[in-house]
Amino acid sequence: MATISPLLSAEGLTKRYGDTLALDALDLAIAPGEVYCLLGANGAGKSTTINCFLDFVRPDGGVARIGGQVVAQHPLETKKRLAYIPETVMLYGNLSGLENLEYFATLATGARPATEELVAHLITAGLRDEQIHQRVAGYSKGMRQKVGIAIALAKRADVLLLDEPTSGLDPKASNEFHRLLGLLRARGAAVLMATHDLFRAKESGTRIGIMKAGRKVAELRADEIGHADLEQLYLTHMHD
Amino acid sequence: MIREIARKEFRDLTRDGRFRLSAGIVGSLLLVASLAGFTAWREQAAQRDAAQDSMQALWFGQPAKNPHSAAHYGLWAFKPQLPLSFVDRGVDPYVGTASWLEAHRQNEFRFRPAMDATAAQRFGDWTAAAVLQHLVPLLIIVLAFGAFAGERERGTLRQLASLGVPTRTLMTGKALGVAAALALLLVPVAVVGSALVLSAMGADGLLRLGAMALVYLAYFAVALGATLVVSATARTARAALVVLLALWAVNGIVAPRLAADLARMAHPTPTARGFAAEVQQALANGIDGHSPAGARAKALEDSLRKAYNVATVEALPFNFNGFAMQRGEEHANEVFDHYFDRLWSRYAAQDRSQLVGAVASPLIAVRFLSMGIAGTDVAQHNAFASSAEAYRRVLNKRMNDDIAEHAKAGEAFSYQADESLWRSLEPFRYEAPGLGSVWRTHALSAVVLGLWLVGIVVLTRRSTALAVH
């Protein structure tokens, strides 16, 4: 990994909320084509990490970098190349999927993309033709995720920040989502995903980090470990 | 990108039934108030012209009579109202628009619609200005209170923030979107208004209408900017709405009311009865209170006898009574000048100190400017009153001088003049002060409104609505 410079990196990232350390000197480096899965209990610091890369949270110590640029110093520039997909992608209910994509893509890129291009992105993301023109108010969680992916495609994002994107998705939708993730990864995106899904982490991830109380307590390659062993490792860390 | 944001905001608003309903209501009110106001203005203008003409005919048509009796007959002066007064009736309903010009007295103005009105009419009398000053800002609040707070609540603000959109861009786009929706309502009304004013007043009217439009546009910009800033700061749309409604009430009701009351306390004005009594007292005993009318008459007699070296006033080369009456007028004029100047300067001081309230309420400054441009402010009322008073003095002097010159001794009140004397008096003409004088009177209000605009723009530029941390 050391040969390719990382797209996403954290060096000694620290965040304090009152007396509690939400992040404790976290180091991370994620190269293009990598899917890094952050595991850990609620409150372990996974979302805080992602929020630091988004400049939604300002770290008290250390730096988060995207493409070498320090996020806190270049909040707008660093966002130009990332896409953010939270558990529920928030869209405008009174606009159709296509209109939502058009709006967000225009705001992200500064120019309105051609409609055919946007339709193609939505189809690639897995929405059906007739769904594209429906108002988003009637969309399922999975359909919203697909619009989120389409935004990433339209933006040509090479950094993906995913915060429990598949929580609450049915297995089929979850499977579809991870297929798309593979697609983006194959295009050279660096992916950071916070998740509780050990199975998906092992299946789609290239590397896995386990966090506890703001610290990274373990880091391993996904292909080095079996499903059962990963679960065992996770539980061991959660117990002590 | 700004265009795209504005377009979406505009589309969202105009698709919303609530916008159509509220904008429809405000637009219709504005249109109805304008048309009704204009019709009333035209009728009143016609009535006033007719009354002024018949008044003049009555004056000219007086039979041969004693000039002093003609001065008591007197005539009415009616304040001409600019066509734009249909937009903002200003102080006219309270101070009146007609004055009776007669001998001996500077009369107060009559025909104040407010005197005949019930208290409820203060709220029911919707002029276009009331709609512009109160309802349009309310509409702006209704349209824009959720601009940021609503998106924050729904989570889309976070999505926008993740795109790398600068807050300023979003702010500008949203402001333009709401402004475009408002324009749907205001532009047709402005066009109708321009047509009305143009038909009645020509190009000068358009200049005034343009000035008025600028004032209200600045006011709406302040309202829109403030709404967006509050929305950008509030956690929820509901909280934004509550804060904004409170600000609306402070701007429209609380601050103007308080400012007026405080100004009245700081610069108290006498009651009408008290003022009349003071004036009466001074007329009888002199402004200093120590020169009673009898003593003044005696002193005048003595000085004239000495100057002309005659034993009795009957031997003077002119009619003493005519001369004395004019002296009496001049003394009364001094008294009127003294007391009315004091009264008016108190009113002016009240207006100036009311402007302090504009710190909390830009409406206070807007009201002064709006009345000024419409020609219905206190300054223009006073300009007319001064002009009418000057005419009254010319009239009285002409009558008294005629007696002094032509009446034989002891015949001051039996002497008769004829129509040629009445006709020697030019009819009363009044030229309303121009826009330049309005500007000089209300420069401070314009500066205050300008400061509000700059302040609000700075606040919107500094907003950090998209900084989630």
Chai-1 contact restraints between the chains, C-beta under 6 A:
chainA,res_idxA,chainB,res_idxB,connection_type,confidence,min_distance_angstrom,max_distance_angstrom,comment,restraint_id
A,L54,B,S162,contact,1.0,0.0,6.0,A-B,restraint_1
A,F56,B,V468,contact,1.0,0.0,6.0,A-B,restraint_2
A,F56,B,H469,contact,1.0,0.0,6.0,A-B,restraint_3
A,V57,B,H469,contact,1.0,0.0,6.0,A-B,restraint_4
A,R58,B,H469,contact,1.0,0.0,6.0,A-B,restraint_5
A,L76,B,G164,contact,1.0,0.0,6.0,A-B,restraint_6
A,K79,B,G164,contact,1.0,0.0,6.0,A-B,restraint_7
A,K80,B,G164,contact,1.0,0.0,6.0,A-B,restraint_8
A,Y84,B,S162,contact,1.0,0.0,6.0,A-B,restraint_9
A,M90,B,G155,contact,1.0,0.0,6.0,A-B,restraint_10
A,M90,B,T156,contact,1.0,0.0,6.0,A-B,restraint_11
A,M90,B,Q159,contact,1.0,0.0,6.0,A-B,restraint_12
A,Y103,B,K8,contact,1.0,0.0,6.0,A-B,restraint_13
A,T106,B,E4,contact,1.0,0.0,6.0,A-B,restraint_14
A,L107,B,M1,contact,1.0,0.0,6.0,A-B,restraint_15
A,L107,B,L163,contact,1.0,0.0,6.0,A-B,restraint_16
A,L107,B,V165,contact,1.0,0.0,6.0,A-B,restraint_17
A,A108,B,L163,contact,1.0,0.0,6.0,A-B,restraint_18
A,G110,B,M1,contact,1.0,0.0,6.0,A-B,restraint_19
